Amino acid sequence: MSQDLTPQVFEGLERLCEPQVGSGILTAPAFPGIERIEAQFSGNVFEPHRHDTYALGVTLHGVQTFRYRGERRFSLPGQVIVLHPDEEHDGGAATEAGLHYRMLYMEPSLLMECLEAEKIGLPFVEQPVIADSALAKVLLGALGALDRELDELFVDDFVSRVAGGLSRHSQLRRRPLGTVAWRQVRAARDYLEAHALRPVRSGELEKITGLDRFTLSRHFRTAFATSPHRYLLMRRLQQARALMGAGEGFADVAAATGFADQAHFNRHFKKAYGITPGQWTILRRGFPQGRSGAR
């Protein structure tokens, strides 16, 4: 159920949508389960890749284009982008005017816990580009001032409103949800995060959760929309990005985050983010000065 964008939303976007010079990616202070970025660039930047999170954002300036679920998509200023976990996509600017957007990456478990009381699973929004002024306003509430940390009470309400917004656009009926073994999957998640820099064996997770590896895998995927193996890999890559942001060399980062060598690290980084570690570092350093966000 799409809605036309209202003048109020465009008024709120005006302060963000002025064309900027230069290319770069800016990251905001993280909140557990949520990452926020601002990006601007020209041309095709991101090669095909996939996240283990929802990617929810608003195009601010230019025309955003990406290939998703077998089709080329386009997003105009003010439109909302909804990409589901583990769905491959690329990304770039569709015109010479370049592209400017803000995006947040949300762990599926946040939405799952919000919807659990209704005993239904995650809504699936088939169209990745939607015109919904209410949902755009909700997202910009978290994406407006990227230099500020998110407040826990704000996030509680934010996740609830995002769940409602996605449900409005769900073309498929949300399947009934069986009981999720939340205590066990949270224990597995916490263990993976605490031991992300080394190999974790299935027997370790069986021991701490009391579930066999196959049952745990099913419950884990229901809660987090990914496997324990991929969850562990993405946590390594998150830590690698933090080290790179602190100025560590790529070979040292690869060794510190549990990858076999720099080539192994580069390959997984590109598959997860669509760019190489070197390209990511250049974009992080190239964001125009004076813009809002964490530095």
NUDOKOL-201660 format. One line per field, with one value per residue: residue in one letter; x, y, z of N, C-alpha, C in turn. Coordinates in Angstrom, 2 decimals. Layout:
// NUDOKOL-201660
res: a;... $
npx: X;... $
npy: Y;... $
npz: Z;... $
capx: X;... $
capy: Y;... $
capz: Z;... $
cpx: X;... $
cpy: Y;... $
cpz: Z;... $
// end
This chain:
// NUDOKOL-201660
res: m;s;q;d;l;t;p;q;v;f;e;g;l;e;r;l;c;e;p;q;v;g;s;g;i;l;t;a;p;a;f;p;g;i;e;r;i;e;a;q;f;s;g;n;v;f;e;p;h;r;h;d;t;y;a;l;g;v;t;l;h;g;v;q;t;f;r;y;r;g;e;r;r;f;s;l;p;g;q;v;i;v;l;h;p;d;e;e;h;d;g;g;a;a;t;e;a;g;l;h;y;r;m;l;y;m;e;p;s;l;l;m;e;c;l;e;a;e;k;i;g;l;p;f;v;e;q;p;v;i;a;d;s;a;l;a;k;v;l;l;g;a;l;g;a;l;d;r;e;l;d;e;l;f;v;d;d;f;v;s;r;v;a;g;g;l;s;r;h;s;q;l;r;r;r;p;l;g;t;v;a;w;r;q;v;r;a;a;r;d;y;l;e;a;h;a;l;r;p;v;r;s;g;e;l;e;k;i;t;g;l;d;r;f;t;l;s;r;h;f;r;t;a;f;a;t;s;p;h;r;y;l;l;m;r;r;l;q;q;a;r;a;l;m;g;a;g;e;g;f;a;d;v;a;a;a;t;g;f;a;d;q;a;h;f;n;r;h;f;k;k;a;y;g;i;t;p;g;q;w;t;i;l;r;r;g;f;p;q;g;r;s;g;a;r $
npx: 0.85;1.17;2.01;1.64;4.37;4.46;4.32;5.44;7.34;9.15;9.96;11.38;13.40;14.78;16.89;18.74;19.14;20.65;22.85;26.07;29.65;32.13;33.07;32.18;31.85;30.16;30.09;27.92;27.68;27.33;24.48;23.40;22.63;21.95;23.20;24.27;24.64;25.89;26.11;27.72;28.30;29.49;28.69;28.95;29.38;29.17;29.64;27.90;26.59;25.74;23.95;23.63;21.55;18.56;18.38;17.60;16.58;16.77;16.69;18.40;19.44;19.74;19.54;19.12;20.32;20.00;20.50;18.22;16.72;16.51;15.84;16.42;16.42;15.16;15.54;14.16;14.69;13.52;12.16;11.75;13.97;13.97;15.66;15.98;17.41;20.23;19.67;20.93;22.49;23.51;24.89;24.60;24.95;22.49;22.62;24.65;24.61;25.19;24.91;23.27;22.60;21.04;21.32;20.22;21.18;19.64;19.43;17.58;16.52;15.65;13.25;11.89;11.56;9.91;7.59;6.91;4.93;2.62;2.76;3.67;5.70;8.50;7.58;7.37;8.50;7.93;8.48;11.31;11.61;9.75;7.11;6.37;5.40;5.10;6.68;9.16;9.57;9.76;12.16;14.00;14.00;15.82;17.99;18.67;20.51;23.56;25.74;25.00;24.34;22.06;19.19;18.03;15.26;14.20;14.87;13.29;10.66;11.11;11.74;9.31;7.65;8.85;8.40;5.62;5.41;6.68;4.96;2.68;3.31;3.68;3.43;3.00;1.35;2.13;3.76;2.50;4.13;6.09;7.03;9.92;13.12;14.21;15.96;18.01;18.93;19.79;21.84;23.58;24.13;25.41;27.65;28.92;29.56;31.32;33.42;34.29;36.68;37.92;37.78;34.63;33.19;30.54;29.86;30.45;28.43;26.23;26.68;26.42;23.83;22.13;20.73;20.53;22.70;21.28;18.64;19.20;20.25;17.94;16.25;17.92;18.17;15.52;15.27;17.35;17.61;19.73;22.54;24.34;27.06;27.42;26.69;28.78;30.91;30.17;30.36;33.10;33.91;32.78;34.35;36.76;36.35;36.24;38.89;40.24;39.24;40.56;43.04;44.66;46.74;45.92;46.84;47.48;44.96;43.56;44.87;44.32;41.60;40.96;41.14;42.52;44.51;45.50;44.33;42.19;40.67;40.13;38.50;36.19;35.32;34.63;32.54;30.66;30.23;30.44;32.53;36.12;38.42;40.31;38.94;36.82;38.16;39.15;36.73;35.69;37.52;37.10;34.76;32.91;34.02;32.51;29.99;27.18;27.61;29.45;32.91 $
npy: -1.19;1.77;5.20;8.64;10.92;13.43;17.07;17.79;15.83;16.27;18.83;18.23;16.78;18.63;19.90;17.94;17.13;18.70;18.94;17.41;17.70;15.40;12.05;9.48;7.50;7.67;6.67;6.10;6.32;3.10;1.10;-1.63;-4.11;-2.36;-0.50;2.57;4.55;7.17;7.95;9.06;9.32;8.83;6.99;3.36;1.71;-0.40;-3.80;-6.97;-8.23;-9.37;-8.82;-9.73;-8.57;-6.49;-3.91;-0.66;2.38;5.85;7.62;10.57;12.46;12.56;9.65;6.45;3.26;-0.28;-3.80;-6.32;-9.23;-10.22;-8.01;-4.69;-1.89;1.38;4.25;7.27;10.64;10.83;8.44;5.17;2.53;-0.96;-3.70;-7.14;-9.50;-11.43;-11.23;-10.86;-7.99;-5.08;-1.78;1.72;5.00;6.28;8.32;11.04;12.99;11.98;10.44;10.43;9.20;7.81;5.09;2.39;-0.54;-3.30;-5.83;-8.80;-10.01;-8.02;-7.09;-9.50;-10.05;-7.97;-8.67;-11.07;-11.40;-11.40;-13.81;-14.23;-14.40;-12.67;-9.88;-9.83;-7.67;-7.28;-5.41;-3.46;-0.72;1.87;4.28;5.98;8.18;8.22;6.06;6.86;9.14;7.98;6.47;8.52;9.68;8.22;8.52;11.14;12.78;11.89;12.03;11.59;9.31;6.54;6.39;4.07;3.89;5.33;3.60;1.34;2.25;3.01;0.57;-0.76;0.90;0.70;-2.02;-1.97;-0.32;-1.88;-4.05;-2.95;-2.93;-5.52;-7.95;-10.63;-13.03;-13.07;-15.76;-18.09;-18.20;-20.48;-21.40;-19.75;-20.69;-18.71;-18.25;-20.09;-19.42;-16.82;-17.31;-18.74;-16.76;-14.80;-16.25;-16.68;-14.02;-13.41;-15.10;-14.53;-14.23;-16.61;-20.03;-21.57;-24.47;-26.80;-28.50;-26.98;-25.04;-26.71;-27.66;-25.38;-24.58;-26.76;-27.81;-29.85;-29.57;-29.20;-28.55;-26.21;-24.66;-24.26;-22.77;-20.60;-19.44;-18.68;-16.69;-14.87;-14.68;-15.78;-18.06;-19.66;-19.86;-17.87;-15.65;-15.51;-14.98;-12.42;-10.92;-10.97;-9.49;-7.02;-6.30;-6.15;-3.93;-1.92;-1.96;-1.26;1.30;2.48;2.71;0.45;-1.81;-3.82;-6.50;-6.97;-6.61;-8.74;-10.92;-10.41;-10.75;-13.35;-14.44;-16.48;-15.36;-12.27;-12.29;-14.06;-12.61;-10.29;-11.39;-12.31;-9.90;-8.37;-9.92;-9.52;-6.75;-5.60;-4.05;-3.66;-3.96;-1.88;-0.03;0.58;1.88;4.15;5.43;5.90;7.79;9.80;11.24;14.28;17.07;18.61;17.63;16.07;13.53;10.69;10.95 $
npz: 0.00;-1.17;-0.55;-1.49;-1.37;1.06;1.27;3.74;4.30;2.22;2.91;5.22;4.06;2.56;3.88;3.87;1.29;-0.44;-3.18;-2.92;-2.98;-3.97;-2.88;-0.60;2.45;5.47;8.82;11.60;15.24;16.61;17.56;19.55;17.28;15.27;12.58;11.10;8.17;5.99;2.58;-0.41;-3.86;-7.26;-10.24;-10.62;-7.69;-5.78;-6.02;-6.68;-3.65;-0.29;2.75;6.25;7.46;7.64;5.22;5.31;4.02;2.84;-0.15;-0.83;-2.67;-6.21;-8.37;-7.32;-8.12;-8.40;-8.70;-7.94;-6.81;-9.45;-11.07;-12.39;-10.34;-9.30;-7.33;-6.23;-4.89;-1.55;-1.61;-0.16;0.59;0.84;1.66;1.97;4.35;3.30;0.59;-2.58;-4.01;-5.91;-6.32;-7.13;-8.72;-10.90;-12.69;-14.06;-12.19;-9.75;-6.45;-3.28;-0.15;2.83;5.09;7.14;8.92;10.12;12.53;11.97;14.24;15.98;14.86;14.90;17.66;18.29;16.90;17.95;19.90;18.42;17.23;14.62;11.67;10.09;8.07;4.49;2.13;-1.07;-3.13;-3.47;-3.51;-2.33;-2.03;0.65;2.82;5.61;6.55;5.56;7.12;9.65;9.37;8.85;11.30;12.74;11.16;10.92;12.47;12.43;14.05;16.59;19.28;19.42;21.48;23.93;24.61;22.49;20.39;20.97;20.39;17.75;16.39;16.65;15.12;12.61;12.11;11.86;9.59;7.59;7.57;6.44;3.78;3.05;0.70;0.79;2.81;6.21;7.61;10.05;13.19;14.87;18.23;19.16;20.21;22.18;24.38;23.94;21.33;21.73;23.54;21.89;19.97;21.58;22.37;19.92;19.26;21.33;20.75;18.23;16.84;16.41;15.16;15.65;16.84;16.02;18.13;20.39;20.44;20.70;23.26;24.93;24.42;24.58;22.48;19.55;16.69;14.30;14.97;16.40;14.31;12.72;14.47;14.95;12.42;12.01;13.96;13.36;10.65;9.25;9.09;11.84;11.09;9.08;10.55;12.41;10.66;9.69;12.00;12.42;10.22;10.83;13.05;11.75;10.08;12.04;12.99;10.65;10.35;12.42;11.44;11.03;9.19;6.28;6.18;8.87;9.99;8.85;10.04;12.73;12.93;12.43;9.84;7.19;5.58;3.93;1.38;1.71;3.58;2.02;0.02;1.38;2.51;0.26;-0.78;1.19;1.36;-1.15;-2.05;-2.03;0.80;0.51;-1.16;0.53;2.63;1.33;0.63;3.20;4.16;2.39;2.78;2.58;4.49;7.34;7.19;8.87;11.38;12.72;13.59 $
capx: 0.00;2.05;1.42;2.40;5.18;3.81;5.21;6.17;8.52;10.13;10.54;12.39;14.52;15.49;18.14;19.67;19.21;21.46;23.94;27.37;30.80;33.01;32.54;32.59;30.91;30.29;29.41;27.44;27.86;26.48;23.61;23.31;21.69;21.66;24.27;23.76;25.64;25.54;27.02;27.52;29.30;29.04;28.99;28.62;30.37;29.07;29.40;26.92;26.93;24.56;24.12;22.83;20.62;17.72;18.94;16.46;17.15;16.07;17.50;18.33;19.73;20.10;18.76;19.83;19.96;20.59;19.85;17.70;15.74;16.40;15.42;17.08;15.52;15.54;14.96;14.25;14.74;12.35;11.64;12.30;14.54;13.85;16.36;15.89;18.66;20.73;19.26;22.06;22.22;24.66;24.44;25.31;24.19;21.95;22.86;25.91;24.45;25.67;23.95;23.43;21.55;21.33;20.85;20.51;21.21;18.99;19.37;16.21;16.02;14.95;11.88;11.28;11.14;8.78;6.42;6.70;3.65;1.56;2.98;3.85;7.08;8.87;6.87;8.22;8.15;8.44;9.03;12.36;11.52;8.36;6.82;5.57;5.88;5.15;7.85;10.34;9.73;10.24;13.55;14.80;14.13;17.06;19.06;18.81;21.73;24.39;26.79;24.40;24.04;20.65;18.73;17.34;13.81;13.90;14.97;12.12;9.55;11.52;11.60;7.88;7.08;9.38;7.65;4.30;5.57;6.95;3.75;1.75;3.73;3.95;2.53;2.74;0.87;3.18;3.47;2.43;5.44;6.17;7.79;11.36;13.90;14.96;17.07;19.10;19.54;20.55;23.08;24.46;24.57;26.38;28.87;29.57;30.14;32.44;34.50;34.24;38.00;38.47;36.77;33.71;32.70;29.13;29.73;30.47;27.10;25.34;26.92;25.91;22.40;21.34;20.04;21.40;23.14;20.31;17.54;19.71;20.35;16.60;15.79;18.81;17.81;14.23;15.45;18.33;17.55;21.01;23.07;25.40;28.34;27.49;26.64;30.14;31.72;29.84;30.90;34.52;34.07;32.50;35.53;37.78;36.08;36.64;40.35;40.63;38.93;41.57;44.29;45.44;46.99;45.02;47.39;47.33;43.53;43.20;45.40;43.68;40.18;40.76;41.16;43.73;45.50;44.86;43.48;40.97;39.94;39.63;37.43;34.96;34.89;33.97;31.27;29.72;29.97;30.42;33.74;37.30;38.84;40.96;37.91;36.07;38.99;39.17;35.43;35.57;38.35;36.76;33.47;33.11;34.08;31.43;28.69;26.85;27.95;30.56;34.25 $
capy: 0.00;2.92;6.50;9.72;11.66;14.68;18.23;17.85;14.99;16.94;19.93;17.65;16.31;19.72;20.19;16.83;16.75;19.58;18.19;17.53;17.43;14.38;10.72;8.94;6.83;8.11;5.75;6.70;5.44;1.92;0.66;-3.09;-4.57;-1.32;0.34;3.66;5.18;8.12;7.73;9.80;8.96;8.77;5.74;2.09;1.54;-1.67;-5.01;-7.83;-8.67;-9.56;-8.58;-10.60;-7.65;-5.65;-2.63;0.25;3.70;6.89;8.33;12.00;13.23;11.72;8.43;5.27;2.08;-1.52;-5.02;-7.01;-10.25;-10.41;-6.83;-3.43;-1.03;2.78;4.98;8.73;11.32;10.69;7.08;4.26;1.29;-2.08;-4.89;-8.20;-10.20;-12.49;-11.00;-10.26;-6.72;-4.21;-0.42;2.82;6.16;6.03;9.47;11.73;13.90;11.33;9.85;10.74;8.49;7.33;3.72;1.70;-1.99;-3.76;-7.27;-9.30;-10.41;-6.88;-7.14;-10.75;-9.91;-7.05;-9.33;-12.39;-11.45;-11.69;-15.17;-14.22;-14.20;-11.40;-9.53;-9.77;-6.58;-7.74;-4.28;-2.87;0.74;2.23;5.67;5.97;9.34;7.90;5.22;7.70;10.00;7.12;6.15;9.74;9.95;7.58;8.83;12.58;13.32;10.70;12.19;11.28;7.92;6.24;6.14;2.78;4.08;5.71;2.41;0.50;2.79;3.00;-0.78;-1.03;1.65;0.10;-3.27;-1.61;0.17;-2.99;-4.88;-2.30;-3.18;-6.94;-8.53;-12.02;-13.23;-13.48;-17.13;-18.29;-18.43;-21.38;-20.87;-19.65;-20.98;-17.45;-18.35;-20.84;-18.72;-15.68;-17.85;-19.04;-15.48;-14.18;-17.05;-16.38;-12.69;-13.42;-15.91;-14.29;-14.18;-17.95;-20.98;-22.12;-25.76;-27.08;-29.10;-25.93;-24.45;-27.73;-27.76;-24.22;-24.37;-27.94;-28.20;-30.42;-28.54;-28.96;-27.80;-24.86;-23.95;-23.83;-21.69;-19.45;-18.79;-18.02;-15.49;-13.92;-14.71;-16.23;-19.23;-19.35;-19.69;-16.55;-14.65;-15.42;-14.31;-11.00;-10.26;-10.78;-8.38;-5.79;-5.96;-5.76;-2.54;-1.04;-1.89;-0.48;2.69;2.97;2.86;-0.77;-2.32;-4.90;-7.80;-7.07;-6.77;-10.11;-11.81;-10.13;-11.10;-14.78;-14.90;-17.23;-14.42;-11.05;-12.63;-14.65;-11.47;-9.44;-12.10;-12.29;-8.51;-7.94;-10.64;-8.99;-5.31;-5.17;-3.30;-4.21;-3.19;-0.65;0.90;1.02;2.83;5.40;6.08;6.39;8.98;10.81;11.91;15.72;17.61;19.53;16.95;15.46;12.13;10.38;11.03 $
capz: 0.00;-1.28;-0.31;-2.07;-0.42;1.42;1.32;5.00;4.20;1.37;3.68;6.09;3.26;1.90;4.57;3.64;-0.12;-1.27;-3.79;-2.27;-3.82;-3.44;-2.62;0.68;3.34;6.86;9.73;12.84;16.41;16.50;18.64;19.38;16.28;14.28;12.05;10.25;7.33;4.95;1.46;-1.64;-4.86;-8.64;-10.91;-9.96;-6.65;-5.06;-6.79;-6.00;-2.29;0.53;4.17;7.11;8.12;6.79;4.82;5.19;3.83;2.09;-1.13;-0.56;-3.87;-7.33;-8.64;-6.84;-8.89;-7.94;-9.18;-6.76;-7.15;-10.89;-11.80;-12.13;-9.59;-9.24;-6.20;-6.36;-3.59;-0.70;-1.62;0.84;0.10;1.77;1.18;2.97;4.63;2.41;-0.80;-3.28;-4.69;-6.13;-6.04;-7.76;-9.16;-12.23;-13.55;-13.82;-11.05;-8.54;-5.52;-1.86;0.57;4.18;5.22;8.40;8.82;11.34;12.71;11.93;15.56;16.59;14.36;15.35;19.06;18.30;16.33;18.56;20.63;17.46;16.74;13.17;11.26;9.50;6.84;3.31;1.23;-2.36;-3.87;-2.63;-3.53;-2.04;-1.71;1.87;3.58;7.03;6.81;5.33;8.30;10.75;9.13;8.99;12.72;13.19;10.22;10.77;13.09;12.54;15.06;17.89;19.58;19.56;22.84;24.01;24.54;21.11;19.53;21.23;19.60;16.34;15.84;16.57;13.99;11.39;11.91;11.33;8.23;6.68;7.48;5.51;2.40;2.86;-0.31;1.13;4.18;7.14;8.03;11.50;13.78;16.00;19.35;18.94;21.42;22.30;25.33;23.33;20.20;22.27;24.10;20.76;19.41;22.50;22.33;18.65;19.33;22.26;20.21;16.79;16.22;16.26;14.70;16.66;16.37;16.29;19.45;21.41;20.49;21.25;24.70;25.67;24.19;24.85;21.26;18.55;15.74;13.24;15.58;16.66;13.03;12.30;15.34;14.76;11.16;12.21;14.77;12.84;9.18;8.72;9.79;12.81;10.40;8.44;11.62;12.92;9.63;9.62;13.19;12.14;9.27;11.57;13.83;10.78;9.69;13.15;12.99;9.48;10.65;13.36;10.72;10.95;7.85;5.89;6.58;10.32;10.25;8.48;11.07;14.02;12.91;12.23;8.45;6.90;5.07;3.42;0.23;2.29;4.14;0.92;-0.69;2.18;2.67;-0.97;-0.90;2.18;1.22;-2.54;-2.35;-1.37;1.97;0.07;-1.61;1.72;3.36;0.56;0.77;4.58;4.31;1.41;3.00;2.70;5.84;7.70;7.18;10.16;11.52;13.61;13.03 $
cpx: 0.89;1.28;2.27;3.18;4.55;4.81;6.02;7.45;9.57;10.75;11.63;13.61;15.36;16.83;19.18;20.00;20.03;22.62;25.27;28.47;31.64;32.30;33.02;31.47;31.20;29.50;29.07;27.77;26.86;25.63;23.48;22.22;21.38;22.95;23.67;24.91;25.02;26.55;26.68;28.66;28.67;29.40;28.53;29.72;30.35;28.77;28.42;27.43;25.64;24.90;23.37;21.81;19.60;18.51;17.76;17.01;16.28;17.07;17.30;18.52;20.17;19.18;19.63;19.38;20.68;19.82;19.49;16.61;15.44;16.00;16.28;16.08;16.07;14.81;15.23;14.30;13.42;11.77;12.42;12.81;14.45;14.51;16.37;17.23;18.95;20.21;20.40;21.63;23.54;24.21;25.28;24.38;23.75;22.23;24.20;25.82;24.94;24.54;24.30;22.28;22.01;20.65;21.13;20.37;20.76;18.98;17.91;15.64;15.29;13.49;11.16;10.77;9.95;7.49;6.05;5.37;2.48;1.67;3.03;5.30;7.31;8.06;7.84;7.69;8.77;9.08;10.07;12.37;10.06;8.26;5.86;6.11;6.01;6.40;9.14;10.62;10.26;11.74;14.45;14.91;15.39;18.26;19.35;20.11;22.68;25.55;26.27;24.18;22.54;20.33;17.90;15.82;13.37;13.88;13.77;10.94;9.86;11.30;10.13;7.25;7.59;8.64;6.27;4.38;5.84;5.73;2.74;2.06;4.01;2.95;2.18;2.24;2.02;2.82;3.36;3.80;5.33;6.99;9.28;12.07;14.82;16.13;18.26;19.75;20.29;21.86;24.08;24.99;25.64;27.72;29.65;30.23;31.37;33.65;34.62;35.59;38.68;37.39;35.92;33.12;31.24;28.93;29.74;29.08;26.08;25.47;26.30;24.42;21.54;20.53;21.02;21.64;22.10;19.10;17.98;19.79;18.99;16.10;16.64;18.44;16.45;14.40;16.30;18.43;18.90;21.48;24.08;26.75;28.45;27.42;28.04;31.04;31.44;30.33;32.41;34.73;33.74;33.72;36.67;37.58;36.49;38.16;40.86;40.36;39.91;42.95;45.16;45.61;46.16;45.54;47.24;45.86;43.10;43.65;44.65;42.24;39.93;40.72;42.52;44.85;44.75;43.94;42.14;40.08;39.33;38.43;36.12;34.44;34.11;32.62;30.22;29.31;30.00;31.60;34.91;37.61;39.51;39.95;37.12;36.85;39.04;37.86;35.24;36.35;37.90;35.47;33.70;33.10;32.90;30.06;28.46;27.32;29.16;31.88;35.23 $
cpy: 1.23;4.20;7.54;10.43;13.02;15.82;18.27;17.00;15.67;18.13;19.39;17.18;17.44;20.00;19.12;16.64;17.68;18.79;18.47;17.19;16.34;13.06;10.24;8.24;7.30;7.14;6.45;5.80;4.29;1.73;-0.85;-3.50;-3.58;-0.60;1.38;4.25;6.29;7.94;8.65;9.48;9.05;7.40;4.52;1.76;0.13;-2.82;-5.91;-8.35;-8.87;-9.37;-9.65;-9.78;-7.13;-4.40;-1.71;1.67;4.62;7.53;9.83;12.85;12.28;10.54;7.24;4.05;0.86;-2.69;-5.87;-7.96;-10.28;-9.20;-5.62;-2.47;0.40;3.46;6.47;9.37;11.21;9.30;6.21;3.00;0.23;-3.30;-5.93;-8.89;-11.29;-12.39;-10.27;-8.99;-6.02;-2.79;0.64;3.96;5.95;7.17;10.12;12.70;13.29;10.93;10.21;10.06;8.18;5.98;3.22;0.21;-2.56;-5.28;-7.74;-9.64;-9.27;-6.85;-8.38;-10.63;-8.98;-7.75;-10.63;-12.50;-11.78;-13.09;-15.23;-13.93;-12.84;-11.12;-9.49;-8.70;-6.89;-6.61;-3.56;-1.35;1.12;3.72;5.67;7.08;9.03;7.08;6.00;8.58;9.20;6.85;7.37;10.16;9.35;7.99;10.33;13.14;12.16;10.84;11.85;9.79;7.73;5.92;4.86;2.92;4.51;4.48;1.50;0.95;2.73;1.63;-1.14;-0.34;1.12;-1.20;-2.99;-1.12;-0.93;-3.87;-4.27;-2.66;-4.65;-7.52;-9.97;-12.11;-13.69;-14.85;-17.21;-18.69;-19.39;-20.75;-20.91;-19.91;-19.79;-17.57;-19.03;-20.07;-17.47;-16.16;-18.17;-17.75;-14.84;-14.93;-16.77;-15.01;-12.67;-14.18;-15.72;-14.39;-15.54;-18.88;-21.50;-23.40;-25.98;-27.64;-28.08;-25.32;-25.45;-27.78;-26.59;-24.01;-25.56;-28.41;-28.88;-29.40;-28.22;-28.19;-26.38;-24.05;-23.43;-22.66;-20.43;-18.70;-18.10;-16.70;-14.44;-13.89;-15.05;-17.42;-18.81;-19.10;-18.30;-15.43;-14.43;-14.67;-12.81;-10.25;-10.04;-9.58;-7.04;-5.36;-5.54;-4.32;-1.57;-0.88;-1.08;1.01;3.32;3.06;1.63;-1.22;-3.55;-6.26;-8.01;-7.28;-8.20;-11.09;-11.65;-10.61;-12.54;-15.27;-15.55;-16.34;-13.22;-11.35;-13.21;-13.54;-10.62;-10.09;-12.04;-10.86;-8.06;-8.63;-10.07;-7.56;-4.79;-4.32;-3.95;-3.41;-1.87;0.39;1.45;2.09;4.17;6.16;6.64;7.69;10.12;11.56;13.39;16.19;18.54;18.91;16.33;14.03;11.95;10.47;10.54 $
cpz: 0.00;-1.04;-1.01;-0.99;-0.18;1.40;2.60;4.94;3.34;2.08;4.60;5.33;2.69;2.55;4.32;2.16;-0.99;-1.86;-3.11;-3.25;-3.17;-3.22;-1.27;1.40;4.76;7.74;11.03;14.01;16.35;17.75;18.47;18.39;15.19;13.89;11.13;9.44;6.48;3.83;0.32;-2.60;-6.24;-9.19;-10.14;-8.97;-6.07;-6.02;-6.03;-4.67;-1.52;1.99;4.96;7.90;7.12;6.45;4.50;5.05;3.01;1.13;-0.92;-1.80;-4.97;-7.48;-8.25;-7.64;-8.34;-8.54;-7.99;-7.19;-8.65;-11.70;-11.43;-11.50;-9.56;-8.08;-6.36;-4.97;-2.82;-0.67;-0.64;0.16;1.19;1.14;2.29;3.19;3.61;0.98;-1.52;-4.02;-4.95;-5.82;-6.72;-8.10;-10.60;-13.20;-13.20;-12.65;-9.74;-7.62;-4.09;-1.12;1.99;4.37;6.63;8.18;10.15;11.40;12.72;13.30;16.26;16.15;14.85;16.78;19.18;17.86;17.03;19.28;19.71;16.86;15.22;12.85;10.63;8.24;5.67;2.37;-0.13;-3.16;-3.02;-2.63;-3.37;-1.72;-0.52;2.76;5.06;7.36;6.58;6.54;9.48;10.58;9.32;10.45;13.30;12.35;10.11;11.28;13.37;13.52;16.45;18.05;19.73;21.01;22.86;23.91;23.15;20.22;19.74;20.37;18.11;15.71;15.68;15.36;12.65;11.09;11.33;9.90;7.23;6.50;6.50;4.07;2.12;1.87;0.00;2.56;5.06;7.71;9.56;12.04;14.95;17.11;19.05;20.26;21.69;23.26;24.68;22.18;20.67;22.87;22.99;20.14;20.29;22.46;21.04;18.67;20.23;21.70;18.69;16.11;16.13;15.71;15.87;16.09;16.79;17.69;20.58;21.57;21.03;22.77;25.46;25.50;24.57;23.65;20.32;17.46;14.68;13.77;15.87;15.38;12.57;13.14;15.14;13.48;11.27;12.95;14.09;11.33;8.54;9.54;10.85;12.14;9.78;9.48;12.19;11.93;9.60;10.85;13.05;11.24;9.93;12.37;12.92;10.33;10.78;13.19;11.81;9.71;11.61;12.73;10.62;9.49;7.55;6.33;8.09;10.70;9.96;9.56;12.39;14.08;12.45;10.81;8.15;6.42;4.49;2.24;0.70;2.86;3.03;0.23;0.09;2.38;1.43;-1.15;0.05;1.91;-0.21;-2.96;-1.61;-0.11;1.59;-0.39;-0.44;2.47;2.65;0.71;2.18;4.78;3.42;1.66;3.23;4.14;6.10;7.69;8.54;10.18;12.41;12.88;14.07 $
// end
